[in-house]
Amino acid sequence: MEKMARVTTALGGNTITGRTMCCHLDAPSNAISVCRDAAQVVVAGRNIFKIYSIEEEQFVEKLNLRVGRKPSLNFSCADVVWHQMDENLLATAATNGVVVTWNLGKPSRNKQDQLFMEHKRTVNKVCFHPTEVYMLLSGSQDGYMKCFDLRKKDSVSTFSGQSESVRDVQFSIRDYFTFAATFENGNVQLWDIRRPDRYERMFTAHNGPVFCCDWHPEDRGWLATGGRDKMVKVWDMSTNRAKEIYCVQTIASVARVKWRPECKHHIATCSMMVDHNIYVWDIRRPFIPSAMFEEHKDVTTGIVWRHLHDPYFLLSGSKDSTLYQHIFKDASQPIERANPEGLCYSLFGDLAFAAKESLISADSNRKPYLGDRRHPIFFKRKLDPAEQFEFISSSSALSVFEADAGCDASSMDWFVRTAKQYLLTGRPLAELCDHNAKVAKELKRNQVAQTWTMLRIIY
């Protein structure tokens, strides 16, 4: 069910107004991209290639780029990108290994412009240079990356990662000559387009394939990566060696990562399988998402922020054959459903308990306990009114109850002695069980001793 919250954002001379809305597509999409004025979005997949106008109330189909009675495999797209300097220029990565450019300014129905047929396998990613109009980069399953000058018929440079298939390529926003590439084997490589003979830097970023990467729009040294290991990692590339500075654990393989505009520590992700939701994370608080969009009923295949300077509008495509515009006011807030209390024992029997200050202060009958040390922990900070869903703001009180040294019940001495005296290997199982039962009995852990005896009888 579509939600009715409406947002208006002023961006220089432009104003973006809209609400959460959905458009049903003819087929599942593999990728989406938005034009530079944020007024149109292109949706591409194996059986769909259309441009939609983004109106205030709905998406309106403007152009179907799949023309002809039997469109060739050149129309079957694994990825699509809209040039941010030329509103008439698109590029697609075809599943047959062809890189195709499209000129929307052509008067004919067929907008296909150039074909680059140099890759031998499926092209996974295409990327325009952020400031160089005629430069296009591609990454393929064949393990090669190619740089094209759109004024020429063939590629101008070929980069061999000497590795498995290339999953993503992204030009650096701040460094003119630099691009990053991610690989099936978990590696990330940094290249200088002037030196196609060898990468400048390589490091292992994930345990398994790295499916995506994204350069930070403000901090020139930050690169975010996502992989099959369910991790989103942020790397500081400004030093001699790549340094992991943040890590977010998700619940499924990470298919896409996109930094949120105007919010330095926010990043959006979607998964390759199992999980259909889109999450926006504050990387400083990696254990719970700041916002969550739950509209899609199947895997989300593409996410893009509607405008480079607008943090409130997010577009997404999915295998459920829908195109969505998400508004942050309509996002769910997982933090509201999170348990605000925590409990933990230390090795020596001390008990730490954290709870909302409001809960503790409301208990007027609470009496101080022996060894009770209370430490208020504050996470409050003044919020920027422009920042929505900044959930760092909260406060809690931590109580630490120290174990009484003279109380056998709370003493953890038995735990230390058990760890030192137990035997787990080197003898027959029956002897190990007898030995460990004897140790437990000497430490007055009678139930544990009985458990070891039962294990001896059973096995």
N, C-alpha and C positions, 0 to 999 in steps of 0.2 A: 504494500500500500504506500503510495507516494505521500511524503510529508510536505507541509505547506509553509514551512519557514522560508522567508525571503531575505536575501542578503544583497546589499548594494555596496560595491567597492569602487572608489575613485582612484584611478591610476593615471596620473598626469592629466592629459586631455580626454582620456577615455573613462567611461563608467561601465562597470560590469554589474548587471542585475540578474538574479536568477533564483531558482529554488531546486530542491532535490527532485529530479525527474528522470524518467526512463524511456528508452526507445527500443522497441523490439526489432531485431535484425532478421535478415533472411537466412543467415547461417552463423555459426560460431566465428568469433574473431580471434586472430593471433596477436594483433598489435594495433595500437592507436597512436595518433600524433596530432598535435594541435598547431594551427597556423599562428603566426606571430602576433596578430591582433586579437587573438582569443575568440574569434567570432565563428570559426569553423573547425571541425575535427574530421580526420580521415580514419576510416575503419578498414582494416585489411585482414584477410584470412585465406584459407584454401578456396573458398567458394563465395567470397564477398570482397568487394573493393569499392567503397562508396565514400562520398563526402557529405557531411551533414552540417547544416547551419545551426548554431546554438542560439535559439531564441529565448525570450524570458520565460515562456511557458512550456516549450517543447523543443525537440529536435526536428528539423525539417530537412528531408533529403534534397540535396542540390544537384548531385552528379553521380552517375553510375559509371565507373571506369572500366567495368568488365563489358566490353562491347564485342559483337560478333556472335554468330550462331553457336560456335564451339570455341570458346576462349582457350588459348594455349596455356601451358604450364607457366608461362611468364606472368600470368595473372594470378597464379597461386602464391600467396605471400606468406613468408615466415616473419617478416618484419617490415615496417614502414617508417619513414621519417619525413617530416615537412621542413623545408629549409626556413631558417629563422631570419634570413636576409632577403629572400626572393619568394614572395607569396605564391608564385606560379610553379614552383619547382618541388617535386616530390621524388623520393627514391624508395625502391622496394627491394627486398631480398627474396628472390624466388626459390621455391623448394627444389627446382631443377638445377640450381647453381648459378643462375643468371642474375646479375645486378641490373635493374631497370630504372631509368629515370623517366619522369612524366612531366610534360609541359602543359599546364592547365590553360595557358594562353593560346594554344593551338585552336584554329577555327573548326577543325574536323572533329568528329565524334571520338575518334581514337586519339588519345592524348599521349600515347607512348612516344618517347623521344629517342633515347639511346639504349642499346643493349651491350652489356659487357659480359662476354661468355668465357671468362678465364678460369673460374673456379670449377673444380671437378666434382664437387659434392654440394649439398645444400648450404646456402648462405644463411647463417644464423642472425647476423646483425649488419646494419648499415648505419653510418653516422656522417653527417655533414660537419665540416669545420665551422666553428662558431663565428669566425670573422672572415674566412677566405671563401668567397662565393663559389668558386669552381672546384673546390676540393671535397672529395667523397672517399670515405674509408669503409671497407667491408671486412668481415671475418667469417670464415667458413669451416665446415666440418672437415675439410681437407687439411686443416692445420695451417693454412696460409691467411695472411692479411694483405689486402691490396689497396693501394691509394690511386684514385683516379682523378685526372684533370678533365673536367667535363667539356673542355674545348678540344680534346683529343679522343681518338677512337680506342686507344688501348690504355692500360694502366701505366702509370709513370714509375711506380715502385711496388715491389713485392717483398713482404716481410715473412720470413719463416721462423715460427716459434720453436721449431725442432721439437715439437711436443704433440699432444693429442689435439683434438678439434678445438677451434676457437669458439667460445660461447658468447662473448661480448667484446665490443671495442668502443672506447669513448675518448674523444679529444678532450684535452684539458681546457678548462674555460679560461685559465689565467696564463698558461705557458703555451705560446703559439706553436712550438714545434713538437710538443709532447702528446702522446696518447697512451692509454692503458688498454691492455688486452687480458682477458681471463680465459682459463683453459679447463679442459675436462679433467686433467690430473691434479687440480687443486692449486696450480700456480697462477701468479699474476706477473705480467711483464710490462715494463715501461720502455717505450721506444721514442727515439728522436726521428722524425720523418726525413731528416737529412741523411740518416745513416741506416739504410735498410739491411746492412750486412749483419748487424748484431744488436740485440736489445741492450739498453743502458742498465737495466736492473731487473732482477727476477727474485721472487720470494714465494714460499709456500704459504698461502693464505687460509686454506680450508682443508679439512679431511674429506676429500672427494671433490667432485666437479664444482667449479665456481661459475654460477649461472649468470651473474649480473654484477655491474659496478656503476658507480655514479660519482663524479667529482663534485665537491662542495662548491656552491655558487659564490661563497664569500671567502672562505679560507682556502687559499691556493694549494695548501699542502695536504688537505684531507681527501681521502678516497674511501668510499664505502663499498663493501663487497658482500655478496650473499651467496650461499652455497647449499649443497645437498645435505650438509651436516646440520642444517636448521639454524645456522648462525648468521647474524649480520655483524660484520666487523668494520670498524673505522680505523684507517691507517694514516699515520702522519708520514707523508712522503718528503717532508722538507729536510729531513736528516739524511745522513749517509746510508743508513739502513732503515727499511720500513719498520715503523714502530706501531704496534697495536695499542690504541688509546681508549677504545670503547668496544664492548661486545654485548650484543643482544641475543638471547636465546629464544627462538620461536618454537612453534610446535610442529612445523612441517618445512620441507625444502623451500628455500627462498628463491622465487623466480624473478622478481623485480624489486629494485630499490630506487627511491626517488627522494632527494632532499626536499624538505618543505621550504618554499620561498619565505624570506623575511624572518625565519625562525632557525637560528643557527644550530640548535641541538635536536631538531625534529626531523624524522625521516619516515617515509611511507614504505610499506612492504606488502607484497602479496605472495602467495605460495603456489607451488607447481602442482600440488596434489593434496587431497584430503581436506584441507582447510580452504573454504571459499571466501573468507572475510578479508577485508583490507584493514591494516593496522597502521596507526601513526604512533611512533615511539619517541619518547624523550630519551636520548641515549645516555643521559646522566642517571636515569631511573629505568634500568633495562628489564626489570622483572615483571612489569605490567604495562600494557599499552596506554598511551594517553587518550587515544580515541580509536573507535572501531566502527567500520561500516559493514553491515550485515545483509545488504540487499541481494547480492548475487546468490544463485542457487547451484552454481557449478563453479569450477575453477576460474579465478580471475586471471586473464592472460595479459592484460595491459593496463598500466596506470600512468597518468600524466597530469601535472598541475596545469590548470587552464591558462594561467598567465605567469610569466617569470617573476612577477612582483606581487602576486596575489596568493595569500596563504589559505584562503577560505573556500576555493572551488577546486574540486578534484574530479577528473573524468576517468572512467574505467570501462573496459570491455571484458567479455567473459565467454566461456564455452557454452553458457546457457543462452546464447544468442541475444544478449541485451547490451545496451550502451547506457551508462548511468552518468548523471552529474550529481555529485555528492556535495552537500553543504555542511560545514562544520557544526552549525547549530543543531543539525539533526543527528549527529554522530552519537553513538552510545558511549558511556564512560565506564569502562571496567572497574575503575577505582572505586566507584560507588557500591559495587558488589563484593569488594575485597574485604576479607576479615581484618579488622584493624588491631587485633591482639596477637601477641607472640609470646612463646614460652620456650626456655632453653636451659638445660642443665650443663654445668661445667664438669670437667674431669674430677674435681674434688668435692662435688656435691652442692656447689653454690647454684642457686636458682635465679635466673633473670626473667623478668616479666615486663613486657611493654604493652601499654594500653593508651587509648585516647585520654588526654588530660581531663576531658569533660566527664568521663566515666569515673575516674579516680576521685576527682574533686566532688562529685555528686555523692560519694560514699562518706557521709559525715561521721558514721560510726566506726570507721576504720581506725584501728589502734596500731601504733608502731610496734614492730616485732624486733626481737633481739637480732642484731646484725643487719637490719634493714637499712640500705643506703639508697636514697632516691635521687635520680639524676634526670631532670627535665631535658629533653632533647628537642631542639627547635629546628624546623626546616622552613620557617616562614621567611618570605622575602617580599618586597614590594613588587607587585605585578605591573607589567606594561599593559595598559588598557587594550593595545592592539593585539596582544597575545591571547588567543583562546586556548582552552584546554591545557593550561599550565598547572599540572597537578603536583608540582614539587611542594606547593603550599600545603602544609599540614603540620601538626604538632602532636607529640606524644610524650609520655613520661615513662622512664625506665626505672624499675625497682630491682635491686639486687639483694637477695636474701642469702646471707653467708651461713654455711653449715656450722653447727656447734661442734667444736672439736671433741667434746666429751660425749657426743651422741652417736652411738653405733649405727643407728638406723640411717643417718644421713651421711656417714663417713664413706668415702670412696676408696679407702685403703685396700679393700678387698678386690676392687677392680684392677688396681695396679699390680697387686701380688698375683692375681689370676693370670694376667697377661704375661707375667714373667715365668710362671711355673707350669702353665698348661703345655702339653705336648700334642701336636697335631699330625706329625709325620715321623717316620723312622722306625715304627714298631707295628706289629699286627693291630688291627682295629680293636680287638678285645682288650689288649693291654693298654692301648691309649685311653679307652673308655674307663677302665679301672683306675688308671693313674689320675685322670682328670676328676673322677668322682671323689677320689681320696683328697685331692687338693681342695675341691669345693666344700667337702665335709669339714676339713680342718679350719676353713674360713667361715664356718657356720652358715654356709649356703646350702641348706639341706634339700630344698626343692631342686636346685641345680644338680646336686649330687645324685638325686633320684633320676633325673633326666638322663644323665650319663649312664647310669645303670640300665635303664630301659633301652637306650640305644645299643648297649652291648648285647642285651637279650634279643632284640629285634634283628640285628644284623650279624 
